Amino acid sequence: MPVDERDLLGRVKLELRKRMRGLRNTTPASACAARSKKIVERLSAHPAIVSAKSVALFWPMEDKHEVDLRPLDAELRARGVRVAYPAIDAKTGAMTFRFALPEELEERGFGFAEPPPIAGEAQPLDAVVVPALAIDPRGHRLGYGVGYYDRALPRFAPPAATLGVAYDFQLLVEVPAFETDVALDWVVTDTRTIDASLRTLA
């Protein structure tokens, strides 16, 4: 991609990120909770989750109105599934996933709750549930712009199935993507489940 084109795409993504963050932040917490419950129900019934023995989730940043997957954590553990969470290496800035209990998660300087550094790395994983500010039917997502997931996911998927979750109002016709952006396998919102591997616009 030419430098000028890449710069333009970067500016488009930055503006879209601001708009989508504002939209989600102004959505009432009660509405986010209701939508999160439906997303959890859809994930619980998804074949990739039903058959999984190990799953990576994310702990919600409540002040940012993120999808709340905490009920899914409890459900998976009750079934004997091992649950992992994203963790950042303070020295390298690289993200991985580590098995941890909810009470072990703490904010460790990167803005979200993560496992302790001594927790075991989750290799391999059967499924990884990924947050998004915006997402499209092809599985392209817009995150916070740091690129943690784009760099980490190729180490785990495949074999892990990747499932992007977002409220349905965050589902866009198309999310701009760099060639380094990693597309997800599935998109799950509070109203629909999309097989993004088809890579077609809806």
C-alpha positions in Angstrom: 0.0 0.0 0.0 1.5 3.4 -1.0 2.5 5.7 1.9 -0.1 8.4 1.0 -2.9 5.8 0.8 -1.8 4.2 4.1 -1.8 7.6 5.8 -5.3 8.4 4.5 -6.6 5.0 5.7 -5.0 5.7 9.1 -6.8 9.0 9.4 -10.1 7.4 8.4 -9.7 4.7 11.0 -8.8 7.3 13.7 -11.9 9.3 13.0 -14.1 6.2 12.9 -12.6 5.0 16.1 -13.5 8.3 17.8 -17.1 8.2 16.5 -17.7 4.6 17.5 -16.2 5.1 20.9 -18.5 8.1 21.4 -21.5 6.1 20.2 -20.8 3.2 22.6 -20.0 5.5 25.6 -23.3 7.3 25.2 -25.3 4.1 25.1 -27.0 3.6 28.6 -25.3 1.0 30.7 -28.6 -0.8 31.2 -28.9 -1.2 27.4 -25.3 -2.5 27.1 -26.0 -5.0 29.9 -29.1 -6.2 28.1 -27.3 -6.5 24.8 -24.3 -8.2 26.5 -26.7 -10.9 27.9 -27.9 -11.7 24.4 -24.3 -11.9 23.1 -23.4 -14.3 25.8 -26.4 -16.4 24.9 -25.3 -16.6 21.3 -21.8 -17.4 22.2 -22.9 -20.1 24.6 -24.7 -21.8 21.7 -22.0 -21.4 19.1 -20.4 -24.7 18.0 -16.9 -23.3 18.5 -17.6 -22.5 22.1 -19.8 -25.6 22.8 -17.0 -27.9 21.8 -14.1 -25.9 23.3 -11.9 -27.2 26.1 -10.0 -23.9 26.4 -11.3 -20.4 25.6 -9.8 -16.9 25.8 -12.2 -14.1 26.9 -11.7 -10.5 27.9 -12.7 -8.8 31.1 -14.9 -5.8 30.3 -13.8 -2.2 30.8 -17.1 -1.1 32.3 -16.3 2.6 32.0 -16.0 2.1 28.2 -19.3 0.1 28.1 -17.6 -3.0 26.6 -19.4 -6.2 26.1 -19.7 -8.0 29.4 -18.7 -11.7 29.1 -18.4 -12.4 32.8 -21.5 -14.7 32.9 -19.9 -16.7 30.1 -16.7 -17.1 32.2 -18.8 -18.7 35.0 -20.7 -20.9 32.6 -17.5 -22.2 30.9 -15.8 -23.0 34.2 -18.9 -24.9 35.4 -18.5 -27.1 32.3 -14.8 -27.7 33.1 -13.5 -25.4 30.3 -10.2 -23.6 31.0 -10.5 -19.8 30.6 -7.7 -17.5 29.6 -7.4 -13.7 29.4 -5.1 -11.3 27.5 -1.9 -10.3 29.1 0.7 -7.8 28.1 4.5 -8.3 28.5 5.6 -5.2 30.2 9.1 -5.4 28.6 8.2 -6.2 25.0 4.6 -4.9 24.8 3.5 -8.2 23.2 0.2 -9.7 24.1 -0.5 -13.3 24.9 -3.3 -15.2 26.7 -2.9 -16.7 30.1 -5.1 -19.0 32.1 -6.4 -17.2 35.2 -9.3 -17.1 37.7 -11.4 -13.9 37.8 -10.0 -13.0 41.2 -6.5 -13.0 39.8 -7.2 -10.4 37.2 -5.9 -6.9 37.9 -5.2 -3.7 36.0 -1.4 -3.8 35.5 -0.7 -0.5 33.7 -2.4 -1.1 30.3 -5.9 0.0 31.2 -7.6 -3.4 31.5 -7.7 -6.3 33.9 -5.2 -9.0 33.1 -3.7 -12.2 34.6 -0.5 -12.1 36.6 2.8 -12.6 34.7 3.4 -16.0 36.4 0.1 -17.4 35.0 0.6 -20.2 32.5 0.3 -19.3 28.8 -2.8 -20.7 27.1 -1.4 -22.8 24.4 -3.2 -24.1 22.5 -6.6 -22.5 22.6 -9.8 -23.7 21.0 -11.5 -20.3 20.7 -10.7 -16.7 21.2 -13.4 -14.1 21.8 -12.2 -10.6 20.6 -13.6 -7.2 21.5 -14.3 -4.5 18.9 -15.3 -0.8 18.6 -16.6 -1.6 15.2 -16.8 -4.8 13.1 -18.0 -5.8 9.6 -19.4 -9.0 8.1 -16.0 -10.0 6.7 -14.6 -10.1 10.3 -12.5 -6.9 10.0 -12.6 -5.1 13.3 -11.6 -1.8 14.7 -9.9 -1.9 18.1 -8.3 0.8 20.1 -5.4 1.3 17.6 -2.6 -0.5 19.5 -2.7 -3.7 17.4 -2.4 -6.1 20.3 -4.8 -8.7 18.9 -3.6 -8.3 15.3 -0.1 -9.3 16.4 -1.2 -12.0 18.9 -3.9 -13.9 17.1 -1.7 -15.5 14.4 0.1 -17.4 17.2 -3.2 -19.0 18.3 -5.5 -19.1 15.3 -5.6 -21.6 13.8 -6.2 -23.9 15.5 -8.4 -21.5 17.6 -11.6 -20.2 16.2 -11.8 -16.4 16.5 -15.1 -14.7 17.4 -15.5 -10.9 17.4 -18.2 -9.6 19.6 -19.9 -6.2 19.4 -23.3 -4.6 19.9 -25.4 -4.7 16.8 -25.1 -0.9 16.3 -21.3 -1.4 16.0 -21.7 -3.7 13.0 -20.8 -1.7 9.9 -21.0 -2.5 6.2 -17.2 -2.2 5.9 -14.4 -1.5 8.3 -11.2 -0.1 6.7 -8.3 -2.5 7.1 -4.6 -2.5 6.6 -2.9 -5.6 5.1 -1.6 -6.4 8.6 -5.1 -6.4 10.2 -6.3 -9.9 11.1 -9.8 -10.8 10.0 -11.8 -12.9 12.4 -13.7 -16.1 11.7 -17.1 -15.1 13.3 -19.0 -12.0 14.2 -21.4 -12.3 17.1 -23.8 -9.4 18.0 -26.9 -9.3 20.2 -29.1 -10.0 17.2 -27.0 -12.1 14.7 -24.2 -14.5 14.2 -22.2 -14.2 11.0 -19.8 -16.6 9.4 -17.1 -14.1 8.5 -14.9 -16.7 6.8 -17.1 -16.2 3.7 -15.5 -12.7 3.5 -18.5 -11.1 1.8 -20.3 -7.9 2.6 -23.8 -8.1 3.9 
